[in-house]
């Protein structure tokens, strides 16, 4: 029997309240698994629900939003029944978070070294000497110089790439089993983006830490992750091995997202107010739309083991359709 994945998202729905008292889903029916040491990319254009999904993995959806359906389990602990102590351990001790705006996550009035040491002490209760040793190890791990210049600097004195490395070091301070990186390169130039992605790939390969990498740029994650899940309008529309997604994208939205990524431009297929109430959410913009797409939400089609697509047109005839609990 295989071990339970380190991260399990099963039929997750996250909603926000409407003015009339009902709830509007912004993420609906999302199922993902992340195994120990695995690297998974969650991609989609702005507004697709990627960041909300990532935050829901730690029960951190911003109020008044809340999980209104499904299950999330981290290291076998169901977030819905976790105690406050278990949640504190999961947040940082099991899962480390890396956000897209490092400057907004760091306190501008304290040095980098102070913030690292305080984070280390909060997780491990080390004495001053051991805390300093651990801080140097973390700075080395993220390829920052261990001399006093970085540790003694304030956030505004460092470059964007250096700040992102500091944020990764902070996320690693609890010695987590999983890193969730939400658009960690969006504010950086292309060269620095590549360096940060190389760092994440190296860290996960050397330490066995699992990685959930959230990005709007499908091409950017190609060399970093082993599997990709593509989101549109709050739903996953396609997922599978990275090589297959790039060599043979099946969903029309995946194809549009790839084209936008390779041309280094914002996708013109971002989710917007024209999402239909029934049927395929991409139907109003899909060049391959058929009548059946308008009348009912397409289920996942298993093209072959591990390869799933929510499109009856491109999946091909004769495949078994299913709605996997651990897609």
C-alpha positions as CSV (number, residue, x, y, z in Angstrom):
1,X,0.0,0.0,0.0
2,X,1.4,3.4,-1.0
3,X,1.9,6.1,1.6
4,X,-0.5,8.9,2.0
5,X,0.7,12.0,0.1
6,X,2.3,14.7,2.1
7,X,-0.4,17.1,0.7
8,X,-3.9,15.9,-0.2
9,X,-6.5,18.3,-1.7
10,X,-9.8,16.5,-2.3
11,X,-12.7,18.2,-4.1
12,X,-11.9,21.6,-2.5
13,X,-14.3,24.5,-2.8
14,X,-13.5,28.0,-1.5
15,X,-16.3,30.6,-1.6
16,X,-16.9,34.3,-0.7
17,X,-20.2,35.7,0.4
18,X,-22.5,37.6,-2.0
19,X,-24.5,40.6,-1.1
20,X,-27.7,38.5,-1.1
21,X,-26.3,36.1,1.5
22,X,-25.4,33.2,-0.8
23,X,-21.9,32.0,-1.4
24,X,-19.9,32.5,-4.6
25,X,-17.3,29.7,-5.3
26,X,-14.0,31.0,-6.5
27,X,-12.3,27.6,-6.4
28,X,-14.5,24.6,-7.1
29,X,-14.0,20.9,-7.1
30,X,-10.1,21.1,-7.0
31,X,-8.3,17.8,-6.3
32,X,-4.5,17.5,-6.1
33,X,-1.9,15.3,-4.5
34,X,1.7,16.0,-3.7
35,X,4.0,13.1,-2.8
36,X,7.1,13.2,-0.7
37,X,9.9,14.8,-2.7
38,X,7.7,15.6,-5.6
39,X,7.5,18.9,-7.5
40,X,4.1,20.0,-8.8
41,X,3.3,23.2,-10.8
42,X,-0.1,24.9,-10.4
43,X,-0.5,27.3,-13.3
44,X,-3.1,29.6,-14.7
45,X,-3.6,33.3,-15.5
46,X,-4.5,35.9,-13.0
47,X,-7.9,35.2,-11.3
48,X,-7.9,31.5,-12.0
49,X,-7.8,30.6,-8.3
50,X,-4.2,29.4,-7.9
51,X,-3.3,31.6,-4.9
52,X,-6.5,30.9,-3.1
53,X,-5.9,27.2,-3.6
54,X,-2.4,27.5,-2.2
55,X,-3.6,29.5,0.8
56,X,-6.4,26.9,1.4
57,X,-3.7,24.2,1.7
58,X,-2.8,25.8,5.1
59,X,-6.2,27.1,6.1
60,X,-5.2,30.7,5.4
61,X,-7.9,31.9,3.0
62,X,-8.5,35.6,3.7
63,X,-11.8,36.3,5.4
64,X,-14.6,36.5,4.6
65,X,-13.7,33.7,2.2
66,X,-13.8,30.2,3.6
67,X,-13.6,26.5,2.6
68,X,-17.2,25.5,1.8
69,X,-16.5,22.0,0.5
70,X,-13.9,19.2,0.2
71,X,-11.0,18.2,2.3
72,X,-7.4,19.3,2.8
73,X,-4.9,17.1,4.7
74,X,-1.2,17.9,5.4
75,X,1.0,15.1,6.6
76,X,-2.1,13.1,7.4
77,X,-3.7,15.9,9.5
78,X,-7.1,17.1,8.3
79,X,-7.2,20.9,8.5
80,X,-10.9,20.9,9.4
81,X,-10.3,19.0,12.6
82,X,-6.7,20.1,13.4
83,X,-6.1,21.7,16.8
84,X,-4.5,25.2,17.1
85,X,-1.3,23.5,18.2
86,X,-1.4,21.2,15.1
87,X,-2.0,24.1,12.8
88,X,0.9,26.1,14.3
89,X,3.2,23.1,13.7
90,X,1.9,22.6,10.1
91,X,2.4,26.3,9.3
92,X,6.2,26.5,9.1
93,X,7.1,23.3,10.7
94,X,5.7,21.0,7.9
95,X,4.9,23.5,5.2
96,X,6.9,26.6,4.4
97,X,5.4,29.5,2.4
98,X,7.2,31.7,-0.1
99,X,5.2,34.7,-1.4
100,X,5.6,36.8,-4.5
101,X,6.4,40.1,-2.7
102,X,9.2,39.4,-0.3
103,X,9.5,43.1,0.8
104,X,5.9,43.0,2.1
105,X,6.7,39.9,4.1
106,X,9.7,41.3,5.9
107,X,9.7,43.8,8.7
108,X,11.4,47.0,7.4
109,X,12.7,48.1,10.9
110,X,14.6,44.9,11.7
111,X,17.7,43.5,10.1
112,X,17.6,40.3,8.0
113,X,19.7,38.5,10.6
114,X,17.4,39.5,13.5
115,X,14.3,38.2,11.5
116,X,16.0,34.9,10.6
117,X,17.2,34.3,14.2
118,X,13.8,35.0,15.7
119,X,12.2,32.6,13.2
120,X,14.7,29.9,14.0
121,X,14.2,30.4,17.7
122,X,10.4,30.2,17.4
123,X,10.6,26.9,15.6
124,X,13.5,25.2,17.5
125,X,14.1,27.0,20.8
126,X,17.9,27.1,20.2
127,X,20.4,29.0,22.2
128,X,22.1,32.1,20.8
129,X,25.2,30.2,19.4
130,X,23.2,27.4,17.8
131,X,20.8,30.0,16.3
132,X,23.6,31.9,14.7
133,X,25.1,28.7,13.3
134,X,21.7,27.7,11.9
135,X,21.2,31.2,10.4
136,X,24.6,30.9,8.6
137,X,23.6,27.4,7.3
138,X,20.3,28.8,5.9
139,X,22.0,31.7,4.2
140,X,24.5,29.3,2.6
141,X,21.6,27.0,1.6
142,X,20.0,29.8,-0.4
143,X,23.3,30.9,-1.9
144,X,23.6,34.2,0.0
145,X,27.0,35.3,1.5
146,X,27.2,34.4,5.2
147,X,29.2,37.5,6.0
148,X,27.7,40.2,8.1
149,X,26.6,42.3,5.1
150,X,23.4,40.3,4.5
151,X,22.6,39.5,8.1
152,X,23.2,43.1,9.1
153,X,21.2,44.6,6.2
154,X,17.7,46.0,6.3
155,X,15.2,44.8,3.7
156,X,15.4,48.0,1.7
157,X,19.2,47.6,1.3
158,X,18.9,44.3,-0.7
159,X,17.9,43.6,-4.3
160,X,14.7,41.8,-5.2
161,X,16.6,38.5,-5.9
162,X,18.4,38.7,-2.5
163,X,15.1,39.4,-0.7
164,X,13.5,36.4,-2.4
165,X,16.4,34.2,-1.3
166,X,15.9,35.5,2.3
167,X,12.2,34.6,2.1
168,X,13.1,31.1,1.0
169,X,15.6,30.9,3.9
170,X,12.8,32.0,6.3
171,X,10.5,29.3,4.8
172,X,13.2,26.7,5.4
173,X,13.9,27.8,9.0
174,X,11.3,25.3,10.3
175,X,12.8,22.5,8.3
176,X,9.6,21.8,6.5
177,X,8.6,18.8,4.4
178,X,6.8,21.0,1.8
179,X,7.5,24.4,0.2
180,X,4.6,26.3,-1.3
181,X,6.0,29.0,-3.6
182,X,3.3,31.4,-4.8
183,X,4.5,33.4,-7.8
184,X,8.0,33.6,-6.3
185,X,9.5,35.2,-9.4
186,X,6.8,37.5,-10.7
187,X,8.5,40.7,-9.5
188,X,12.0,39.8,-10.8
189,X,13.8,40.2,-14.1
190,X,14.1,37.1,-16.4
191,X,17.7,36.3,-15.3
192,X,16.9,36.5,-11.6
193,X,13.7,34.5,-12.2
194,X,15.8,31.7,-13.7
195,X,18.2,31.8,-10.7
196,X,15.4,31.5,-8.2
197,X,13.8,28.6,-10.0
198,X,17.1,26.9,-10.2
199,X,17.6,27.4,-6.5
200,X,14.1,25.9,-5.7
201,X,14.8,22.9,-8.0
202,X,18.3,22.4,-6.4
203,X,16.9,22.7,-2.8
204,X,14.1,20.2,-3.4
205,X,16.4,17.7,-5.1
206,X,19.1,17.9,-2.4
207,X,16.8,17.9,0.6
208,X,13.8,15.8,-0.5
209,X,11.4,18.7,0.2
210,X,8.2,18.6,-1.8
211,X,7.4,21.7,-3.9
212,X,4.1,23.2,-5.0
213,X,5.0,26.0,-7.4
214,X,2.3,28.5,-8.3
215,X,2.8,30.5,-11.4
216,X,1.0,32.3,-14.2
217,X,3.9,31.4,-16.6
218,X,3.6,27.8,-17.8
219,X,6.9,28.0,-19.8
220,X,8.7,29.3,-16.7
221,X,8.1,26.2,-14.6
222,X,9.0,23.7,-17.3
223,X,12.4,22.8,-16.0
224,X,11.4,22.9,-12.3
225,X,8.4,20.6,-11.8
226,X,7.6,17.0,-12.7
227,X,3.8,17.4,-12.9
228,X,1.6,20.3,-13.9
229,X,-2.0,21.2,-13.0
230,X,-3.6,23.9,-15.1
231,X,-6.4,26.1,-13.6
232,X,-9.0,28.2,-15.3
233,X,-11.9,30.0,-13.5
234,X,-11.5,28.1,-10.3
235,X,-11.3,24.6,-11.8
236,X,-8.4,22.4,-12.9
237,X,-8.8,21.8,-16.6
238,X,-5.8,19.6,-17.3
239,X,-3.0,17.9,-15.5
240,X,-0.2,15.4,-16.1
241,X,3.5,15.0,-16.5
242,X,5.3,18.2,-17.4
243,X,6.8,16.7,-20.6
244,X,3.3,15.5,-21.8
245,X,1.7,18.9,-21.0
246,X,4.3,20.7,-23.2
247,X,4.5,18.1,-26.0
248,X,0.8,17.4,-26.3
249,X,-1.5,19.9,-24.5
250,X,-5.0,18.7,-24.8
251,X,-7.2,21.5,-23.3
252,X,-7.7,24.6,-25.5
253,X,-6.9,26.8,-22.5
254,X,-3.6,25.0,-21.9
255,X,-2.7,25.7,-25.5
256,X,-3.5,29.4,-25.2
257,X,-1.6,29.6,-21.9
258,X,1.5,28.0,-23.5
259,X,1.3,30.3,-26.5
260,X,1.2,33.3,-24.2
261,X,4.0,32.1,-22.1
262,X,6.3,31.4,-25.0
263,X,5.6,34.9,-26.4
264,X,6.3,36.4,-22.9
265,X,3.0,38.2,-22.8
266,X,-0.1,38.2,-20.5
267,X,-2.6,35.6,-21.6
268,X,-5.6,37.1,-23.3
269,X,-7.6,34.2,-21.9
270,X,-7.8,35.2,-18.3
271,X,-11.0,34.3,-16.5
272,X,-13.5,37.2,-16.4
273,X,-17.1,38.0,-15.9
274,X,-18.2,36.0,-18.9
275,X,-17.9,32.7,-17.1
276,X,-21.1,30.8,-17.9
277,X,-23.4,29.5,-15.1
278,X,-23.5,26.0,-16.7
279,X,-21.3,24.1,-19.0
280,X,-17.6,24.4,-19.7
281,X,-16.2,27.6,-18.2
282,X,-14.0,28.2,-21.1
283,X,-16.7,27.7,-23.7
284,X,-17.3,31.4,-24.5
285,X,-13.7,31.7,-25.6
286,X,-13.0,28.2,-26.9
287,X,-12.3,27.8,-30.7
288,X,-13.4,24.1,-30.5
289,X,-16.6,24.6,-28.6
290,X,-19.4,22.1,-29.3
291,X,-23.1,22.2,-28.2
292,X,-22.4,19.6,-25.4
293,X,-19.8,22.0,-23.9
294,X,-22.4,24.6,-23.3
295,X,-25.0,22.4,-21.7
296,X,-22.9,20.5,-19.1
297,X,-19.6,20.8,-17.2
298,X,-17.2,18.3,-18.8
299,X,-15.8,15.7,-16.4
300,X,-12.2,14.8,-16.3
301,X,-11.2,12.3,-19.0
302,X,-8.4,9.9,-18.3
303,X,-6.4,10.1,-21.5
304,X,-4.0,7.6,-19.9
305,X,-2.8,6.9,-16.3
306,X,-1.9,10.2,-14.7
307,X,-3.0,12.3,-17.6
308,X,-6.4,14.1,-17.2
309,X,-8.2,16.7,-19.3
310,X,-11.6,18.4,-18.8
311,X,-12.4,18.6,-22.5
312,X,-14.6,16.1,-24.5
313,X,-13.4,17.4,-27.8
314,X,-9.6,17.1,-27.5
315,X,-9.5,14.1,-25.1
316,X,-10.4,11.8,-27.9
317,X,-13.2,9.3,-28.2
318,X,-13.4,6.0,-26.4
319,X,-11.5,7.0,-23.2
320,X,-12.9,6.3,-19.8
321,X,-14.3,9.3,-18.1
322,X,-13.9,9.7,-14.4
323,X,-13.8,12.3,-11.6
324,X,-10.8,11.1,-9.5
325,X,-10.7,11.8,-5.8
326,X,-6.9,12.4,-5.9
327,X,-6.4,13.9,-9.3
